[in-house]
Amino acid sequence: MSKEWMLKTLKSLGLKHLDAEVYVYLLQNDPQKARDIAEALETYKRQLYRSLKSLQRKGMVSASQEHPARFSAVSFDKVLDSFIISNRETAQYVEQNKEQILSFWRSKITEA
């Protein structure tokens, strides 16, 4: 499996390009300090920290308690399971509330 295919797959799941790059890098390397990740990916630390926070919120990256923290990727099968569950729950919510959503939408369109 090529790196480009992995990046394309992650972006199709809704990740930003840098988030996908960071995740793939961490999958392929032992836990890393932010400084080392930024150097390897040739990105600014500020952008990297935003990306790491985003990936942590999504449950795709974990951080050690040591200082400075070392970041590691959560296994891709767990990431996919979370993605499936999250999207299933969203789809169920929309399905259960479809009439209310459409009613609200129609009322807003007629106001415009």
N, C-alpha and C positions, 0 to 999 in steps of 0.2 A: 504494500500500500504506500503510495507516494505521499510526500508532504503536501503537495499541491492538492491532491484528492482529499486529504484530511482537512485542509483549510477550507476547501470548497464545501465539504459536508458540514463543517461547523458553521460556516456563514449561512448555509441554507437553513440551519436550525435557529438563526437569528443573532448569531454572534457578530460583533464588529470585527474588522480585519485584525486589529492589534490583539483583541481578546483571543481570537482563534490562534494567532501566532504564539502568544504567551502560553496558552494551554498546550499546544503541540510541543513547544519547547520543553515545558515541564514534564510532559509525558515521556519524552525521550531522554531526560536527564534526572539525576538524583536531585533531592531537595536543594534549592538554590536561594541565595540571598538576592534581594531586589537589585542591588548594584551589579551583580554578575549577570542577571537576566537582561538588564538594560544594556549592558555592554555587548552581550551576545546578539541581541536583537537590534542593536544600534538605534535605540530610542531614548528619549529623555526620561529621567526617573519620575518626573511629575506625571507624564502620560502612563508610564508603567504602573505607578501606584493606583491610578484611576482604574486601569484595566484589572489589576489584581483584586481591588475592592469589588468590582463588578463580578468577577469570576467567583469570589468568595460568597457574595450574595446569592449567586446561582447554584452554589454548592459544588462547583467544579474545581476549586482550589482550596487547600487548607494551609494554614500558617502555623509554624512551631511557636512555642512560648518563649524561646530564647531571644536574646537581643544581640545583634539584629536577627529578625525572624528569617526562617528559611521556608520557602514556599514549595509545595508539591501538588501535583495534579491528582484529583480523584479519578479512579478508574473510569474508562469511557463507558463500560457497561452500566455503571451506577448513574452516570450522567444521562445516558439514554433512558434509563428507567425513570428518572426524575422528570425528564422532558415529556415522556409519554404520560405519566401521571398528571402533570401540570396541564398539559393540553387536553387530556380527557376531562379533567375537572372544569376547565374553561368551556369546552364544548357542551358539557352537561348543563352548566349554568346558562349558557346562551339558549340551549334547547328548552330548558324549563321556564325561561323568562322571555321567550321570543315575542309573545304577544305584547307584553309590557314594553319591551324595547322598541318594537315597531310602532306602538301607540305613541310613545314619547317622541320618536323620530318624526312621525307624521305631524304631530303637534308643532314641532320646531320648524318644520319645512313650511307649514301654512302661516307661521308667524313672520317668516322672512319676506 
